[in-house]
Amino acid sequence: MRNIREEIAALEELKNSKLRAIWHDHYGTEPPLGISRDFLIRAAAYQIQEKAYGALNKRMKRKLRALAQTFKAEIEVLPSPTISLKPGAKLIREWGGKTHCVIVLENGFDFEGRRYSSLSRIAREITGARWSGPRFFGLRQGARP
């Protein structure tokens, strides 16, 4: 892991010609004219990570292609990232001067030693008001204009 970090950090020191050569080696074509140095560095960093950890799976590639098509259609769409919670994860939220901790279970959530089926029930327990549990715990952003 440290070697990967060092390799990515070293990209900053490379000349543009070397970054363009890395692009060519990976994509088999010259980088687009006017592409920024920052983008070339990010593309090279992605390549390093892809070699180390593997490429995106087919499902994620399909999702990204679908999003790209949506944006090409010039429809104003704000993607909503999906967050996958794994058992053992802790959700922490400060509310009313107190820190609240929820532990993700296989089929539900643990809050203060009690089991809940939804985050919204926990949010209501904490606040006394109807909240979207995922929004309350910062797993989803609020509505955008």
C-alpha positions in Angstrom: 0.0 0.0 0.0 2.8 2.4 0.9 4.5 1.8 -2.5 1.3 2.7 -4.3 1.0 5.9 -2.3 4.7 6.8 -3.1 4.2 6.0 -6.8 1.1 8.2 -6.9 2.9 11.0 -5.0 5.8 10.8 -7.5 3.5 11.6 -10.4 3.6 15.2 -9.3 7.3 15.3 -10.2 6.9 13.9 -13.7 7.1 16.2 -16.8 4.0 16.6 -18.9 5.6 14.6 -21.7 6.0 11.6 -19.4 2.4 11.9 -18.2 1.3 12.0 -21.8 3.3 8.9 -22.6 1.7 7.1 -19.6 -1.7 8.0 -21.1 -0.7 6.7 -24.5 0.6 3.4 -23.1 -2.6 2.8 -21.2 -5.2 4.0 -23.7 -3.4 3.4 -26.9 -4.0 7.0 -28.1 -2.7 10.5 -27.5 -4.4 12.4 -24.7 -7.0 15.0 -25.9 -5.6 18.4 -26.8 -6.0 20.9 -24.0 -6.2 18.2 -21.3 -4.9 19.6 -18.0 -1.9 18.4 -16.2 -4.0 17.7 -13.2 -6.3 15.4 -15.2 -3.2 13.5 -16.6 -2.0 13.0 -13.1 -5.4 11.7 -11.9 -5.6 9.3 -14.9 -2.1 8.0 -14.2 -3.0 7.6 -10.5 -6.1 5.6 -11.5 -4.0 3.3 -13.7 -1.7 2.6 -10.8 -4.6 1.8 -8.5 -6.3 -0.3 -11.2 -3.1 -2.4 -11.5 -2.9 -2.9 -7.8 -6.5 -3.4 -6.9 -8.2 -4.4 -10.1 -10.6 -2.7 -12.5 -14.1 -1.6 -11.9 -16.6 -4.5 -12.0 -19.1 -4.8 -14.8 -22.0 -3.5 -12.7 -20.2 -0.3 -11.8 -19.1 0.2 -15.4 -22.8 -0.1 -16.6 -23.9 2.3 -13.9 -21.3 4.9 -15.0 -22.2 4.5 -18.7 -25.8 5.0 -17.9 -25.0 8.2 -15.9 -22.8 9.4 -18.8 -25.7 8.9 -21.2 -28.0 10.8 -18.9 -25.6 13.7 -18.7 -25.1 13.6 -22.5 -28.9 14.0 -22.9 -28.5 17.4 -21.1 -31.0 16.5 -18.5 -30.4 18.1 -15.1 -29.8 15.0 -13.0 -28.1 14.8 -9.6 -26.8 11.3 -9.0 -27.6 9.8 -5.6 -24.7 7.7 -4.4 -25.6 4.4 -2.9 -24.0 3.6 0.3 -23.6 0.0 1.4 -23.4 -0.5 5.1 -21.6 -3.6 6.3 -22.2 -5.4 9.6 -20.0 -3.9 12.3 -19.9 -0.4 10.8 -20.6 2.4 13.3 -22.7 5.4 12.5 -21.9 8.3 14.8 -24.0 11.5 15.1 -23.9 14.3 17.6 -27.3 15.6 18.6 -28.5 17.7 21.5 -25.0 17.8 23.0 -24.7 14.1 23.1 -22.9 11.7 20.8 -25.0 8.8 19.5 -23.5 5.6 18.2 -25.4 3.0 16.0 -23.8 -0.3 15.1 -24.9 -1.9 11.8 -26.0 -5.5 12.3 -26.6 -8.3 9.8 -30.4 -7.5 9.7 -30.9 -4.2 11.4 -29.2 -1.8 13.8 -28.1 -1.7 17.4 -28.7 1.5 19.4 -28.1 1.7 23.1 -28.4 -2.1 23.4 -31.7 -2.3 21.6 -32.3 -3.7 18.1 -34.0 -1.5 15.4 -35.1 -2.4 11.9 -34.6 1.0 10.5 -32.4 4.1 10.9 -35.4 6.3 10.8 -36.8 4.8 14.0 -33.5 5.5 15.7 -33.5 9.1 14.4 -37.0 9.5 15.8 -35.8 8.0 19.1 -33.0 10.5 19.3 -34.8 13.6 18.1 -38.4 13.0 18.9 -39.3 14.1 15.4 -39.8 12.3 12.1 -36.4 12.2 10.2 -35.1 10.2 7.4 -32.7 7.9 9.1 -30.1 7.8 6.3 -30.3 11.6 6.0 -30.0 12.1 9.8 -26.8 10.0 9.9 -25.3 11.7 6.8 -25.8 8.8 4.4 -27.9 10.8 2.0 -27.8 14.4 1.1 -30.9 16.6 1.4 -32.9 17.6 -1.6 -31.1 20.0 -3.9 -32.8 22.7 -6.0 
